[in-house]
Amino acid sequence: MSKVGVGLLLSAVLVLTPVWAAAADFKVGVVDGMDVVSKSAAGKGVQDAITRK
């Protein structure tokens, strides 16, 4: 490879490595709405009111 090719390859690796690292830290998940509500204070109050009836 020529010096220019090696320089371009090295530049691409240095530029893309942080992008790959950021993509690895990026997590997409599904939020369970019922889980969130049941763990909140208001959700627990509603559950208590239902169990009392």
C-alpha positions in Angstrom: 0.0 0.0 0.0 1.1 3.5 -0.6 1.7 6.0 2.2 -1.5 7.7 1.2 -3.5 4.5 1.5 -2.0 3.7 4.9 -2.8 7.3 6.1 -6.4 7.0 4.9 -6.8 3.6 6.6 -5.4 4.9 9.8 -7.5 8.0 9.7 -10.7 5.9 9.1 -9.9 3.7 12.0 -9.2 6.6 14.3 -12.5 8.3 13.3 -14.7 5.2 13.4 -13.5 3.7 16.6 -15.3 6.2 18.9 -18.4 5.7 16.7 -18.3 2.0 17.3 -17.8 2.5 21.0 -20.8 4.8 21.2 -22.9 2.3 19.3 -22.0 -0.4 21.7 -23.1 1.7 24.7 -26.4 2.7 23.0 -29.1 0.4 24.2 -32.6 0.3 23.0 -35.2 -1.5 25.1 -38.9 -2.0 25.5 -40.3 -0.3 28.6 -43.1 -2.2 30.4 -45.6 0.5 31.4 -47.3 -1.7 34.0 -43.9 -2.3 35.6 -43.2 1.4 35.9 -46.6 2.2 37.3 -46.6 -0.7 39.8 -43.2 0.5 41.2 -44.3 4.1 41.6 -45.9 5.5 44.8 -49.1 6.3 43.0 -49.3 2.9 41.4 -48.8 1.2 44.8 -51.6 3.4 46.2 -53.9 2.2 43.5 -53.0 -1.4 44.0 -53.7 -1.0 47.8 -57.1 0.6 47.0 -58.0 -2.3 44.7 -57.0 -5.0 47.2 -59.0 -3.4 49.9 -62.2 -3.7 47.9 
